[in-house]
């Protein structure tokens, strides 16, 4: 798989995908198809097709896939919240110092984030929740590649800043325009492009991490 530069370029490889993202504004009938499309993007990158974002495809196919994907993500989210609450309760009962509690919270958040993303990628790869929820394999992948995940998060942070600098500079340029209408219109266009671009960029790097992590840990589906 290619480099950080490829991740930056990836969202702009198919302008239609930037438009598709704004299905997010349509409750239910936009959310689920968009989730299906994000699933499709992740799947294509996993298969090595990362030169260009895929076409949207058939609406109801994306809707059905997106509904199941959303349900899976919802379960992951609930489990994550429960684990965090239980750990917080334990620290409170043990009367742990605040600084240690906060530090432990950061470590826990990092681990849960890594495990959650691996579970999600396993679901995208297998399309079966029961196979995705193999905690032994998930932990093996993360435990052997946690440092790679840390650097992936750093790359996401840096790349997001880079992608935010572009609209900031463009916004400054819009201030030179003579018309307020033109300023608002250009600022809106920039936002419509950069918000989905940042999301696709982040997805690219998470999938890249998972692909490399599987190779390092030698875990099969």
N, C-alpha and C positions, 0 to 999 in steps of 0.2 A: 504494500500500500504506500502511497506517496506521502509527501511531507506536509509540514505546517502550511506551507504556501498553497498546496493543493486544497487544504481545508478552507483557506480564505477564499480561493477562487470558486470552489464548488457551488456555493449558493447562487452564483451569477451565471452558471453554465446553461440554465434553462429559465428564461424570464417568466415563463408561464407558472413555474412553481412558486414564484414570489407572489403572484396573484392568488393562487390557490390557497395560500396561507390565510387569507382574510375571510375564509369560510368561518373562522373562529368567531366572527361577529354575529353569526346566525346560530341561535340556540338550537341544540339537539340536531337539527337537519344540516347544520354546518360543522358542528363539533365532531360528530362521529365520522363523517367522510374525511375530515382533516386528520383525525387520529389514524384512520385507515391509510391515508397517504403518507403520514409520518412512518407508519409501520412499513410501508412499501419502500420508502427511502432507505430505512435502516436495513431492510432485507437485501436491497440491491447492493448496498455498500458491503454487506457481509459476503455477498457472492463475488465481490471484486469489481462490480460495475460502478465505479465512483468518478468517472470522467464527466458525467452529466447527470443532473437530477432526473428521475423518471417522469414520464408523462402521467397525468392524473389517472387516466383510465376510466373504468365504468363506475358511475356514481354509487349504485346500490351495493356493488362488490366492496367498495371502500367503506360504505356505511356499515355493512355487516362485520367486516374485519375490524373497523374502528370501534364498534360497540364492544366486541369481545376484548379488544386491546385496552379500552377504557376500563372495563370491569377488572381486568388483571392489574392494571395500574392502581385502581382504587383499593384492591386488596393489599397490594404492596404498601400503599400509603397508610392504611389502617394499621398494619403490622408494625410499620416503622414508628408511628405515633405511640402505639402501645409500649413498644420496647423502650422508647425514650422516656415515657412517663414512669415506667417501672424503675428504670435506672435512677431517675430523679427522686422517686419516692424512697428508694434504698439509701441514697445519699442523705436525704433529709432525716431519715430514721437514725442513721449513724452519726448525724450531726457533723458531717464533713465540712471543713472550711470552705468558704465561698470560692476562693481562688482555685482550690483543687477541684471543686464541683464544676466550675466553668471550664477548666482545662479538660476534665474528664468528658464534659459535654461536647467539646470540640472533637476529641478523639472518637467518641461514640458516633457523632454526626458523620465524621469522615468514613468510619467503617461501615455504617449503615448506608451511606451514600454509595460506596463502592459495591457493597453486596446487592443493593437494590438495582443498580445499573447492570450488574452481571445477570441478575435474575431476569431483568427486562430483555436483555440481549439473548438470553437463552430461550425466552418465550418467542422472540422474533425469529430465532433460528429454527426452533422445533415446531412452533405454532401449537404447542400442547402445554397447558398449565402444569399438569402432573409431572412432566419431564423437566420443565423449567424450575420447579420447586425441589430440585435435588440440592439440599443445603450442603451436603458433603462435598459435592463437586464445586458448588459455588464458593464455599470457603477455601477449598484448595486453590482455585484460580486466584482469589483475592489475596490469600496469605502469601503466595509466591510472587505476586506482582503489585503489592500495595504501593511500593515506591513509584512504579510506572503510573499507577492511578493518580498519585500525588502530582507527578509532573504533567499528567494529562489535564488536571484541574488548573495547574499553572498556565498551561498553553491556552486553555479555554479563557482564563482571566485576561491574559495578554492579548489574545486574538479579539476578544470582545471589546477591549479598550481600543484596539486598532480600528475595528469596524465602527466604533462610536466616534472616533476622531474625524472620520470622513464626513459624517453628517454635521458635526460641529463646525468644521471648516466651511462646509457648504452653507450652513446657517449664517455664518458670518458674512458670506458672500451675498446672501439674500438681503441682508440689511442695506446693501448698496443699491438695491433695486429701487426705482422711483415710486413704485406703486405698492401699497399695502396688500392689495389683492394678489399681486405677483409674489410677494414675500410669503404670504400664507400658502399659496398654491405650491410653490417650490418646496417649502418646508414640509408640506403634507406628502408630496411625492417622495421626498427623501425618507420620511418616516415609513411610508408604505413599502419601500424597498429594503431598508436596513433592519427593521424589526424581524421579518422572516429570515433575512440573510444571517443574522446572528443566531437564530434558532437552528437553522440548517447547519451552520458552521459547528455549533456545539454537538449536534447529533453526529456529525462526521467524525469528530475526535473521540467521542465515547465509543462508537462502533470500532474505530481504529484501535483503541485501547483493548477492547474485548478480543478482537482478532489476534492481536499480538500476545495478549495474556493467555489465550488458549494454547498457543504454540509453546510459550514458555512453560506453562504448567503441565502440558501434555495431557490435557483433559479432553475426552471425546464426548459427544452428545449422549 
